[in-house]
Amino acid sequence: MKRILLTKVIGIVLLAFLVGIGFYKPVQQYINIPQTMTFFEDRHAFIDVLPANTTFKKVEDSILSIAEEQGEEEKTLLLTSQQEGEEELTLQVGNFPVKKVDVKVLSEFRVRPGGQSIGVKLNTLGVLVVGHHLVNTKNGDESPAEKADIQVGDIITKINGQTIKKLSDVASFIEKAGKQNTELHLTVLRENEMLEKKIKPLQDKGDESYRIGLYIRDSAAGIGTLTFYHPESKKYGALGHVISDMDTKKPIVVNHGEILESSVTSIEKGSNGNPGEKLARFSNNNKAIGNITRNSPFGIFGKLTTPVENNILDKDLPIALSHEVKEGPAKILTVVEGNKVETFDVEVVSSVPQKFPATKGLVIKVTDPKLLEKTGGIVQGMSGSPIIQDEKVIGAVTHVFVNDPTSGYGVHIEWMLNEAGINIYEEDRSGKRVAS
């Protein structure tokens, strides 16, 4: 009995010790040190708030030079990358290792910043269901689509086994099935799942045409801003956020699309509770300058067929990773009149050093008096405007705060590059950046 009691007491003491040591400041400091660090060649990184008695051990022929900044109780390590490569840095107290940090140094990566106003045309995969309506038949009002469990947001990809690409493809099937008094076999995409549905057209007694009780759409159009262009791969990124259907509020699944040059004709100024908007028109020649192959939470992506210039910063700039972005002054490139790209002052209010792709990693505030006077801050159509800090591309404007149009969210550039299929972390054997 005494042995059991003693075991319990020892267990409680050990548990209390383990919990207590977790609150011990030096332990917390070591826990907070990242296990991996990635930055570019000829740049700096910090490991700060270290206990003062911490030392370090690095490999011979290190890719790093390390400087120590010693305080009374804490110290900071300044890491400077001397060449690209990988290295394990060991932090220790005396000869006892307490933390290992994997350091990866990348060769510098550059993109061409955008800022141009672009027109966007998207064609959906199949046709998108955006609503239901009743068919006025001799037997009263009926809804064949609801009876067949076809829902708003569904995408009709095939009818009777034949691929549907546009609205005009649907009418002939409905009319033929109606006259033959037969059912249509629909293949429907719903939330990444293919479903098979049967629906029977009904004749409307008003105009005697056959209907299935659906409102459908096969395309969408709008405007936005080009974020970046990668000359080597010809890949681009724009908008910084997904394009959703205005009725279903669901992301549009792209079959194909294109971007065009556009010109801003006027601005509806934003105010608290009422986001503003750029009004623009597509270029007169209606000529596409690139295609759209992907519509994702991080924007639209594809390849440019016609190189474009912003005539203000037409040079390749290095990018900054999310943990390299700092709070403070920055600039955005955007168009507020015609097709003239201008720079405007903003402030990075906060930046989240994200380890994995995520939206809304930045909060920015417009500080430029000219832009505030013209637009009231961030307006619709400004999405995708590149954010520049210390001559580096750090991200893109994405959303405005409805109750404060001077401020909004941004997305880090590394996630847009990732969505574009540009791998900033790997190179092929020829030394060129991988961009599949």
DOLUMFI-704673 format. One record per residue: x, y, z of N, C-alpha, C in turn. Coordinates in steps of 0.001 Angstrom, whole numbers, padded with zeros to 6 digits, always signed. Each point is the difference from the previous one (the first is absolute). Layout:
<atoms>
XYZXYZXYZ...
</atoms>
This chain:
<atoms>
+000829-001203+000000-000829+001203+000000+000865+001254+000000+001040-000046+000875+000903+001153+000072+000723+000202-001327+000377-001137-000670+000723+000089-001269-000886+000646-001069-001303-000350-000018-000936+000581-000962-000140+001498+000243-000107+000360+001305-000133+001408+000353+001245+000777-000406+001169-000604+000250+001266+000651-000349+000088+000201-001520-000422-001006-000759+000017+000100-001462-000884+001147-000480-001176+000134+000614-000914+001078-000363+000595+001364+000309+000635+000086+001181+000615+001279+000402+001112+000374-000972+000845-000980-000346+001090+000263-000941-000560+000425-001354-001093-000660-000437-000636+000342-001276-000516+001422-000002-000651+000386+001101-000534+001362+000114+001127+001027-000007+001088-000313+000735+001150+000915+000048+000617+000161-001388+000172-001121-000713+000571+000059-001351-000890+000785-000945-001327-000226+000119-000934+000737-000854+000069+001490+000279+000038+000353+001294+000088+001406+000377+001309+000608-000505+001087-000808+000049+001296+000480-000474-000041+000273-001502-000604-000949-000762-000066+000151-001452-000864+001195-000395-001132+000168+000713-000855+001157-000281+000717+001293+000368+000660-000013+001151+000701+001201+000456+001142+000404-000898+000744-001000-000492+001163+000323-000837-000442+000610-001327-001264-000333-000412-000521+000584-001238-000210+001497+000123-000153+000498+001261-000167+001429+000225+001331+000691+000316+001063-000780+000088+001319+000557+000283+000463+000782-001233+000357+001269+000197+000256+000900-001117+001022-000527-001000+001180-000488+000407+000962-000506-000994-000568-001150-000831-000799-000874+000638-000606-001113-000752-000956+000545-001049-000824+000985+000374-000918+000609-000947+000754+000638-001163+001135+000637+000309+000789+000644-001046+000506-001019-001017+000470-001136+000468+000498-001036-000922-001153-000623-000801-001142-000177+000652-001158-000570-000697-000439+000910-001145+000085+001315+000219-000466+000965-001001+000942+000162-001188+001202-000547+000088+000935+000070-001135-000510-000910-001105-000105+000486-001234-000512-000853-001081+000924-001173-000291-000582-001113-000414+000796-001177-000339+000632+000131-001381-000639+000778-000873+000553+000226-001337-000009+001490-000307+001005+000453-000739+000084+001391-000441+000388+000004-001474-000721+000788-000784+000284+000116-001427+000127+001473-000360+001072+000363-000673+000142+001361-000490+000925+000000-001210+000117+001162-000631+000716+000092-001258+001465+000363+000199+000789-000332-000996+001430+000290-000001+000238+001502+000171+001040+000337+000779+000382+001396+000268-001066+000766+000787-000806-000716+000771-000962+000660+000890+000246-000458+001432-000731+000635+000923+000199-000274+001426-001229-000681+000599+000237-000726+001070-001081-000554+000819+000444+000067+001455-000983+000051+000892+000302+000143+001424-000541-001181+000799+000789-000423+000974-000512-000858+001072+000167+000813+001272-001113+000530+000493+000130+000925+001130-000680-000541+001248+000123+000756+001068-000502-000336+001332+000527-001365+000444+001316-000145-000073+000663-001211+000474+000554+000227+001404+000020-001030+000833+000689+000145+001285+001457+000412-000225+000527+000829+000890+001325+000600-000195+001118-001035-000063-000181-001178+000612+001069-001002+000025-000038-000946-001200-000827+000322-000996-000113-000848-001194+001216+000198-000910+000537-001102-000488+001049+000054-001016-000503-000764-001225+000791-000024-001041-000437-000698-001197+001159-000786-000606-000378-000995-000773+000979-000818-000694-000459-000152-001443+000866+000331-000943-000361-000136-001414+001026-000883-000691-000361-000467-001180+000866-000926-000719+001194+000748-000598+001051-000759-000351+001124+000608-000699-000450+000434-001388+000685+000996-000564-000373+000563-001301-001474+000401+000003-000387+000697+001041-001398+000374+000196-000481+000950-001084-001302-000097-000325-000615+000947-000933-000431+001268+000724+000250+000037+001332-000450+001120+000818+001158+000691+000694-000149+001306+000168+000818+000706+000976-000950+000443+001104+000454-000100+001248-000886+000259+001139+000642+001019+000927-000770+001033+000294+000446+001017+000946-000898-000037+001227+000604+000191+001179-000760-000028+001250-000169+001413+000537-001207+000274+000454-000270+001267+000677-000375-000340+001437+000909+000277+000925-000141-000472+001388-000671+001050+000871-001044-000435+000721-000613+000843+001006+000316-000544+001377-000570+000594+001055+000269-000459+001360-000605-001378+000245-001228-000221-000463-000679-001271+000244-000327-000746-001284+000041+000679-001143-000382-000617-001258+000994+000364-001088-000032-000764-001079+000849+000306-001129-000756-000251-001303+000528+000561-001082-000577-000172-001333+001088-000479-000943-000340-000941-000868+000922-000451-001033-000437+000590-001337+000919+000644-000686-000245+000535-001334+000633-000946-001011-000844-000652-000803+000482-000936-001003+000069+000700-001351+001142-000074-000655+000169+000563-001336+000356-001132-000954-000779-000118-001076+000228-001083-000960+001143+000369-000946+000979-000871-000098+001147+000248-000858-000144-000680-001365-000753-001084-000039-000239-000714-001244-001211-000891+000187-000595-000454-001106-001177-000858+000113+000400-001390+000479-000933-000667+000637+000262-001343+000512-000822-000271+001251+000294-001114+000653-000697-000391+001224+001003-000315+001101-000405+000291+001222+000906-000217+001128-000806-000203+001276+000546-000802+000906-000611-000186+001316+000799+000793+001022-000681+000912+000665+000620+000839+001032-000421-000527+001368+000985-000260+000853-000291-000550+001330+000189+001078+001063-001039+000246+000774+000085+000911+001145+000244-000840+001249+000893+000479+000859+000358-000806+001161+000293+000874+001212-000061-000638+001161+000398+000623+001251+001190-000794+000499+001168+000642+000021+001234-000737+000245+000226-000951-001166+000172-001282+000297+000149-001005-001055-001289-000795-000214-001088+000470+000622-001245-000741-000053-000924+000608-001063-000332-000747-001093-000883+000542-001045-001446+000099+000489-000629+001152-000235-001378+000204+000457-000978+000212-001161+000490+000358-001181-000889+000236-001137+000795-000097-001290-000594-000650-001001+000598-000046-001327-000914+000720-000974+000590+000865-000820-000760+000792-000968+000514-000329-001405-000917-000444-000861+000354-000263-001391-000112+001298-000787+001122+000430-000575+000053+001257-000751+000130-000308-001485-000878+000616-000810+000063-000165-001445+000154+001368-000638+001038+000167-000791+000263+001261-000688-000285-000190-001485-000871+000851-000542-000405-000084-001396+000720+001041-000841+000198-000311-001272+000512+001023-000907-001118+001011-000248+000353+001238-000237-000984+001074-000112-000992-000263-001131-001272+000316+000242-001042-000212-000995-000678+001332-000305-000223+000267-001297-000558+001282-000424-001228-000188-000887-000911+000978+000079-001154+000064-000895-000180+001454-000446-000760+000180-001068-000321+001342-000486-001322+000447+000634-000005+001088+000781-001256+000451+000603-000968+000524-001050-001305-000168+000271-001025+000440-000933-000568+001350+000375-001293+000018+000329-000687+001258+000301-000997+000396-001070+000076-000656-001180-000890+000346-001100-001434-000454+000276-000962+000798-000454-001397-000393+000067-000271-001023-001095-000648-001104+000362-000273-001050-000983-001485-000360+000004-000483-000375-001178-001333-000558-000118+000085-001509+000109-000990-000609+000622+000008-001443+000237-001246-000624-000622+000206-001014-000840-001104-000780-000564+000205-001464+000360-000988-000573+000655+000086-001394+000430-001130-000820-000616+000330-001140-000517-001003-000961-000441+000021-001181+000955-001159-000345+000508-000073-001047+001003+000182-001379-000626+000338-000946+000849-000011-001400-000397-001461-000429-000069-000511-000289-001218-001418-000291-000151-000827+001255+000181-001218-000160+000523-000846+001160+000290-000358-000023+001483-000030+001175+000591-000203+000143+001442-001462+000271+000304-000561-000748+000945-001373+000216+000452-000010+001158+000992-000740+001072-000328-000013+001179+000869-001371+000254+000626-001007-000800-000382-001321+000188+000592-001027-000960-000565-001178-000048+000662-001130-000813-000448-001163+000901-000398-000863-000509-000866-001265+000680-000268-001074-001041-000262-001243+000409+000144-001134-000900-000218-000405+000012-001471-000398-001165-000477-000518-000114-001364-001524-000006+000081-000624+000932-000715-001452+000144+000029-000630-001001-000979-000349-001176+000495-000548-001062-000842-001536-000041+000098-000608-000867-000793-001454-000166+000031-000461-000541+001345+000905-000669+000696-000343-000583+001307+000380+000908+001168+000409+001239-000320+000425+000926+001039+001492+000240-000040+000516+000758+000976+001432+000332+000040+000795-001182+000552+001059-000362-000716+000853-001109+000425+001468+000391-000176+000861-000665+000748+001448+000242-000101+000715-001330-000232+000230-000352-001268+000686-001264-000293+001388-000085+000626+000709+001113+000028+001374-000009+000509+000051-000298+001493-000887+000621+000770-000029-000260+001441-000423-001434+000277-000926-000514-000795-000446-001380+000147+001149-000970-000270+000897+000391-000924+001140-000850-000356+001197+000223+000932-000172+000853+001020+001068+000311+000957+001216+000607-000692-000255+000959-000865+001088+000789-000585+000057+001303+000782+001164+000308+000575+000120+001099+000955+000750+001185-000588-000285+001176+000571+000746+001201-000379+001474-000215+000329+000874+000294-000952+001428-000234+000163+000476-001247-000714-000923-000886-000385+000368-001177-000784+000505+000421-001380+000899-000796-000551+000503+000254-001351-000404-001181-000881-000774+000294-001024-000412-001043-000941+001111-000164-001034+000661-001160+000019+001137-000230-000895-000366-000834-001223-001028-000862+000141-000415-000841-001128-001515-000167-000005-000553-000130-001203-001403-000367-000168-000048-001184-000952-000617-001067+000452-000067-001241-000792+001381-000459-000458+000990+000199+000876+001355-000468-000289+000828+000936-000860-000595+001092-000484+000727+000937-000855+000436+001231+000802+001255+000411-000183+000579+001117+000754-000716+001312-000319-000312+000751+001052-000646+001307-000139+001043+001085+000233+000136+000912-000951+001001+001064+000113-000615+001386+000153-001208+000195-000548-000615+001326+000054-001518-000105+000051-000657+001134+000277-001445+000022+000176-000747-000552-001206+000453+000358-001200-000707-000406-001210-000011-001510-000187+000936-000700+000694+000026-001464-000111-001198-000636+000701-000578+000719+000975-001028-000590+000854-001376+000008-000660-000335+001090-000689-001361+000194-000517-000443-001114-000933+000886-000436-000883-000385-001017-000980-000338-001337+000684+000737-000336+001060-000287-001238+000737-001378+000073+000660-000307+001163+000592-001276+000161+000698-001166-000106-000986+000124+000691-001122-001071+000000-001000-000235-001405-000555+001076-000709-000310-000118-001345-000570-000640-000967+000998+000457+000035+001251-000551-000898+001020-001463+000323+000278-000337+001306-000031-001381+000400+000238-000940-000547-001058+000387+000123-001252-000848-000470-001097-000115-001522+000003+001046-000686+000463-000018-001461+000032-000548-000547+001317-000312+000923+000923-000544-000375+001309+000947-000960+000743+001312+000321-000066+001012-000834+000653+000753+000817+001056+000760-000697+000822+000806+000644+001038+001387+000358-000529+000570+001016+000599+001402+000352-000256+000860-000604+001102+001154-000523-000376+000956-000528+000974+001120+001030+000172+000053+000619+001167+000957+001074+000266+001157-000498+000872+001220+000372-000379+001168-000205+000864+000302+001334+000672-000020-000009+001325+000091+001243+000767+001212-000049+000935+000780+001083+000001+001110+000135+000949-000483+000805+001196+000102-000607+001190-000416+000671+001236+001053-000231+001075+000665+001079+000407+001013-000090+001060+001009-001123-000272+000580+000016-001213+001039-000960-000412-000517-001431-000155-001326-000187-000043-000580-001329-000177-000881-000006-001239+000195-000997-000861-000823-000140-001196-001269-000795+000339-001163+000551-000357-001282-000629+000274-000769-000196-001302-000821-001015-000030-000859-000253-001151-001445+000319+000387-000664+000834-000807-001376+000403+000279-000864-000197-001249-001294-000252+000244-000962-000119-001096-001045+001104+000145-000328+000632-001123-000972+001096+000035-000846-000039-001268-001283+000238+000153-000913-000037-001145-000509+001402-000306+000289+000521-001217-000479+001327-000374-001526+000062-000031-000546+001150+000368-001440+000240-000032-000299+001153-000935-001172-000037-000612-000375+001043-000952-000689+001153+000724+000494+001194-000254-000591+001201+000570-001232+000367-000827-001140+000151+000645-001233+000251-000755-000058+001414-000570+000896+000865+000486-000004+001367-000504+000568+000109-001405+001210-000558-000209+000617+000096-001334+000229-001360-000647-000498-001056+000690+000052-001370-000507+001422-000546-000171+000995+000670+000555+001373-000514-000037+000205-000940+001188+001036-000816-000109+000295-000960+001066+001072+000570+000940-000188-000227+001287+000911+000561+001004+000293-001034+001086+001123+000202+000704+000333-000888+001125+000039+000762+001332-000311+001309-000050-000120+000770+001242+001317+000447+000606+000990+000286-000853+001313+000441+000487+000429+001323-000624+000652+000829+000815+000770+001124-000532+001456-000457-000034+000656+000142-001148+001382-000464-000136+000866+001090-000611+001316-000134+000225+000968+000984-000509+001251-000743-000440+000668+000512-001032+001213-000671-000472+001227+000899-000014-000140+001242+000473+001155+000902-000038-000143+001090+001046+001107+000681+000248+000016+001140+000921+001048+000991-000485-000172+001261+000336+000944+001033-000427+000145+001042+001092+001144+000651+000045+000245+001042+000987+001354+000630-000237+000438+000787+000974+001315+000627-000109+000794-000246+001274+001305+000150-000092+000888-000155+001139+001353+000603-000336+001016-000424+000724+001332+000552-000175+001029-001111-000114+000919+000158-000934+001087-000962-000177+001004+000160+001138+000394-001100+000619+000937+000054+001128+001439-000157-000445+000293-001069-000761+001382-000238-000412+000037-000746-001322+001166+000073-000631+000273-000738-001228+001399-000584+000135+000143-001292-000312+001298-000670+000072+000503-000197-001432+000917+000847-000461+000409-000016-001413+000513-001354-000491+000709-000743+000845+000576-001269-000453-001073-001026-000353-001004-000120+000837-001051-001003-000233-001224+000584-000685-000060+001352-000087-001154+000733-000538-001245-000149+000883+000161-000509+001209-001136-000156+000901-000283+001306+000733-001277+000181+000336-000406+001208+000708-000947-000376+001139-000232+000961+000889-001006-000127+001048-000746+001310+000117-001278-000053+000333-000806+001219+000121-001089-000193+001051-000598+001085+000414-001149+000092+000925+000329-000342+001457+000710-001108+000257+000319-000348+001374-001122-000689+000751-001169-000152-000638-001106-000718+000633-000781-000741-001069-000849-000928+000421-000769-000824-000929-001121+000819-000637-000374-000363-001230-001180+000574-000637-001173-000935+000278-001021+000530+000651-001191-000785+000318-001180+000477-000825-000935-000892-000252-001208+000384-000714-000819+000951+000858-000549+001037-000610-000689+001038+000772-001306-000495+000620-000588-001057-000577-001251-000527+000547+000225-001121+001002+000837-000962-000350+000206-001156+000875+001041+000264+001082+000843+001016-000217+001092+000342+000923+001047-001112+000088-000024-000924-000950+000961-001091-000010+001073+000250-001047+001240-000473+000243+001080+000200-000976-000365-000567-001368+000333+000743-001041-000259-000447-001363+001072-001010-000410-000451-001169-000463+000923-001014-000508+000309+000336-001451+001274+000275-000290+000383+000529-001307+000138-001105-001034-000645+000197-001148+000267-000827-001164+001093+000672-000829-000223+001235-000323+001041+000823-000611-000387+001463+000211+000939+000865-000167-000254+001420+000179+001135+000811-000555-000144+001311+000060+001036+000884-000529-000006+001318+000745+001150+000663-000023+000090+001356+000547+000296+000961-001145-000512+001224+000130+000148+001021-001028+000473+001291+000645+000525+000893-000794+000313+001332+000497-001304+000723+000288-000013+000807+001044-001194+000792+000293+000411+001397+000440-000957+000909-000060+000250+001401+000334-001023+000466+001026+000466+000624+001077-000893+000486+001055-000677+001280-000470-001335-000002+000005-000752+001160-000490-000432+000932+001121-000257-000553+001186-000392+000831+001136+000137-000802+001283-000119+000695+001123+000108-000621+001319-001238+000332+000825-000626-001017+000565-001020+000222+001017+000706-000042+001348+000107+001134+000648+000788+000139+001218-000613-000792+001148+000853-000658+000769-000464-000795+001123-000236+000840+001244-000855-000509+000877-000252+000638+001290-000304-001097+001011-000075+000356+001271-000261-001001+001039-001312-000738-000282+000093-001334-000084-001178-000807-000264-000362-000118-001460+000737+000688-000874-000321-000015-001431+001290-000026-000817+000510-001210-000324+001240-000088-000770-000149+000661-001365+001041+000686-000418-000009+000652-001303+000324-000982-001112+000103+000527-001225+000206-000882-001142+000657+000755-001151+000907-000691-000686+000526+000504-001266-000978-000366-001103-000337+000945-000849-000787-000293-001192+000949+000038-001181-000037-001026-000822+000976-000109-001082-000647-000628-001226+000664+000141-001113-000440-000643-001234+001162-000768-000598-000341-001074-000718+001024-000782-000671+000586+000814-001148+001211-000360-000416+000647+000702-001106-000841-000098-001265+000123+001007-000861-000828+000063-001207+000193-001198-000924+001245-000510-000064+000244-001121-000908-000453-001344+000571-000354+000008+001316-000508-001212+000654+000955-001188-000157+001298+000307-000115+001002-001048-000228+000508-000545+001331+000020-001319+000109+000490-000633+001221+001508+000161+000104+000490+000249+001229+001448+000084+000221+000503-001228+000764-000924-000866+000408+000397-001206+000712-001192-000905+000246+000280-001233+000402-001088-000931+000296-000175-000146+001510-001078-000647+000394-000255-000302+001409-000142-001511+000124+000871-000601+000778-000037-001450+000174-000392-000403+001419+000048+000965+000924-000270-000346+001402-000678+001167+000702-001047-000326+000757-000719+000959+000839+000016-000553+001411+000801+000581+000883+000220-000575+001326-000206+001065+001076+000030-000385+001281-000128+000995+001073+001091+001067-000037+001072-000238-000777+001118+000946-000052-000004+000833-001279-001034-000153-000838-000094+000822-001199-000222-000821-001251+000182+000664-001150-000075-000692-001289+001401-000073-000585+000242-001088-000764+001346-000263-000491-000064-000577-001408+001071+000199-000731+000105-000512-001358+001294+000478-000609+000021+000135-001325+001183+000487-000707-000362+001207-000857+000906+000953-000060-000180+001154-000866+000438-000360-001410-000813+000373-000965+000373-000176-001403+000596+001277-000567-000269+001111+000673+000538+001305-000399+000666+000639+001206+001310+000253-000039+000671+000663+001122-000607+001373+000258-000115+000367+001264-000585+001298+000352+000997+000797+000839-000148+001311-000027+000865+000884+000786-000870+000923+000838+000525+000383+001162-000743+000965+000813+000544+001416-000152+001160+000120-000716+000589+001308-000331+000375+000827+001228+000157-000669+001129+000437+000707+001200+001029-000812+000785-000101-001313-000078+000935-000874+000699+000183-001266-000833+000488+000193-001220+000147-001125-000927+001355-000667+000181+000165-000633+001141+001210-000769+000270-000333-001128+000954+000809-001029-000038-000214-001129+000902+000450+000368+001407-000870-000271+000977+000320+000295+001407+000078-001300+000784+000849-000055+001014+000018-001181+000878-001294-000070+000791-000329-001193+000476-001180-000165+000843+000434-000131+001457-000938+000207+000891+000243-000217+001430-000915-001119+000485+000553-000922+000779-000814-001045+000615-000811+000600+001138-001018-000723+000443-000935+000574+000972+000698+000441+001291+001013-000764+000448+000651+000374+001260+000980+001163-000177+000261+000403-001254+000899+001130-000246-000743+001325-000066-001312-000050-000123-000804+001222-000078-000086+000632+001379+000137+001302+000046-000052+000672+001299-001063+001095-000008-000451+000341+001178-000970+001086+000130+000674+001316-000354-000757+000862-000700+000564+001287-000367-000359+000403-001415+000671+001028-000530-000348+000565-001312+000176-000999-001139-000852+000127-001007+000080-000788-001225-000712+000794-001091-000059-000577-001188-000698+000641-001112-000829-001034-000742-001035+000468-000673-000733-000873-000911+000035+000610-001392-000105-000872-001004-000114+000435-001384-001416-000283-000462-000695+001019-000527-001362-000203-000470-000393+001116-000958-001172-000151-000633-000532+000982-000949-001258+000619+000577-000080+001332-000017-001225+000679+000434-000593+000857-001117+000738+000115-001113-000505+000797-001124+000606-000520-001300-000850-000301-000970+000475-000494-001286+000738-001313+000164+001174-000069-000601+000833-001204+000165+001374+000346+000571+000090+001116+000708+001251+000467+000581+000230-000638+001374+001072-000779+000111+000361-000604+001284+000751+001029+000836-000396+000151+001265+000652+000946+000909+000375-000710+001298+000934+000606+000735+000365-000521+001323-000673+000840+001076-000466-000671+001049-000658+000691+001109+000527-000559+001317+000085+000867+001000+000531-000378+001306-001042-000766+000821+000449-001079+000626-000820-000751+000948+000880-000353+001191-000624-000527+001027+000735-000489+001165-000376-001444+000262+000993-000851+000204-000268-001372+000429-000268+000046+001498-001255-000213+000371-000403+000066+001404+000405-001271+000730-000156-001140-000675+000415-001271+000597+000303-000998-001105+000879-000945+000327+000366-001051-000938+000184-001297+000782-000660-001055-000454+000090-001301+000668+001069-000832-000710+001051-000446+000716+001037-000841-000623-000513-001423-000213-000736-000189-001081-000695-001274-000225+000952-001095-000481-000153-001197+000575+000812-001145-000409-000666-000792-001121-001323+000152-000124-000753-000722-001016-000906+000980-000734-000359-000324-001258-000835+000916-000787-001291+000368+000721-000251+001304+000086-001220+000499+000629-000254+001408-000501-001271+000364-000080-000356+001337-000453+000038+000978+001174-000156+001258-000303-000097+001059+001010+001191+000004+000961+001199-000113-000552+001203+000029+000823+000480+001395+000328-000558+000999-000694+000418+001390+000193-001214+000873+000301+000210+001021+000804-000970+001078+000155+000701+001290-000398-000587+000729-000940+000616+001252-000456-000977+001160+000175+000564+001184+000074-000800+001226+000136+000500+001021-001004-000906+000571-000774+000366+001034-000976+000316+001287+000743+001163+000571-000278+000406+001261+000643+000201+001121-001009-000054-000321-001283+000274+000983-001049-001174+000977-000147+000211+001295+000223-001102+000984-000077-000686+000011-001370+000771-000154-001063-000575+000036-001348-000963-001174-000213+000414-001199+000434-000848-001172-000180-001236+000082+000894+000156+000490+001220-001135+000156+000907-001018+000985-000567+000490+001060-000605-000883+000994-000595-000744-000568-001200+000697-000826-000784-000571-000528-001238-000950-001163+000256+000363-000912+000889-000758-001249+000163-000585-000201+001393+000504+000715+000993-000410-000245+001385+000788-001115+000645+000917-000612-000776+000813-001106+000527+000066-001144-000992-000338-001197+000461+000016-001200-000847-001401-000201-000585-000074-000191-001312-001287-000185-000657+000022-001289-000815-001186-000490-000342-000107-001180-000838+000623+000287-001371+000740-000972-000500+000750+000202-001235+001464+000259+000278+000305+000351+001256+001383+000208+000407+000649-001317+000425-000807-001047+000156+000527-001304+000417+001077-000478-000963+001117-000411+000562+001141-000432-000810+001094+001036-000092-000266+001228+000419+001030+001039-000060+001222-000444+000796+001181-000052-000642+001187-000486+000706+000430+000946+001111+000470-000579+001095+000507+000769+001139+001523-000099-000008+000674+001140+000015+001455+000070-000069+000537+000572+001312+000992-000679+000591+000641+000505+001217+001500-000200-000121+000763+001065+000196+001464-000058-000094+000458-000601-001334-000672+000439-001083+000353-000458-001351-000168-001500-000173-000938-000579+000755-000329-001421-000133-001511-000146-000135-000433-000973-000804-001426-000305-000122-000386-000892+001183-000938+000466+000827-000341-000755+001208-001391-000628-000068-000864+000476-000916-001344-000566-000046-000915+000802-000894-001316-000184+000213-001013+000677-000805-001188+000379+000861-000630+001119-000326-001239+000426+000658-001102-000992-000371-000848-000384+000972-001070-000960-000302-001402+000483+000392-000187+000461+001234-001331+000360+000476+000044+001332+000741-001109+000717-000045-000151+001229+000766-000803-000291+001260+000295+000716+001083-000839-000066+001192-001260+000841-000251-001164-000637+000084-001242+000695-000337-000204+001236+000873+000336-000111+001277-000230+001129+000917+001169+000961+000079+001060-000266-000781+001144+000910-000052+000681-000154-001356-000488+000714-001020+000531-000186-001356+001452+000433-000170+000578+000635+001004+001412+000355-000104+000900-001207+000230-000577-001083+000531+000801-001169+000370-000552-001267-000646+000855-001027-000049-000443-001263-000569+001049-001075+000158-000289-001156-000577+000900-001147+000071+000888-000085-001236+001090-000729+000175+000870-000352-001115+000431-001444+000139+000505-000577-001100+000503-001367-000006+001493+000044-000280+000768-000868+000628+001445-000047-000210+000320-000510-001402+001015+000567-000621+000342-000319-001380+000426-001455-000171+000626-000606+000996+000488-001370-000174-001139-000977-000248-001194+000276+000565-001124-000914-000207-000599+000187-001385+000036+001223-000527-000474+000216-001369+000942-000672-000998+001301+000081+000248+000967-000666-000874-000204-001508+000029-000264-000512+001185-000243-001431+000153-001221-000435-000815-001081+000798+000039-001211-000316-000753+000222+000113-001507+000936+000863-000395+000300+000167-001426+000827-001157-000540+000474-000860+000889+000827-001121-000422+001468+000359-000083+000401+001062+000711+001401+000433+000022+000590-000386+001342+000958-000920+000001+000590-000497+001238+001237+000820+000344-000118+000834+001015+001131+000856+000372+001025-000747+000843-000315-001233+000398+000884-000740+000892+000907-000985-000720-000295-000318-001259+000770-001019-000694+000452+000490-001367+001119-000528-000453+000521+000280-001321+000255-001333-000708-000077+000031-001343+000331-001217-000729+001518-000103-000157+000474-001021-000686+001441-000228-000090+000724+001081-000781-000722+000714-000849+000652+001058-000774+000156+001269+000824-000565+000002+001205+000104+001182+000865-001171+000945-000155-000973-000330-000873-001154+000859-000200-001100-000342+000987-000772+001003+000379-001071-000194+000954-001071-000912-000606-000495-000919+000792-001015-000925-000485-001344+000733-000119-000624-000093-001152-001318+000597-000217-000754-000894-000965-000715-000965+000550-000655-000992-000835-001237+000582-000679
</atoms>
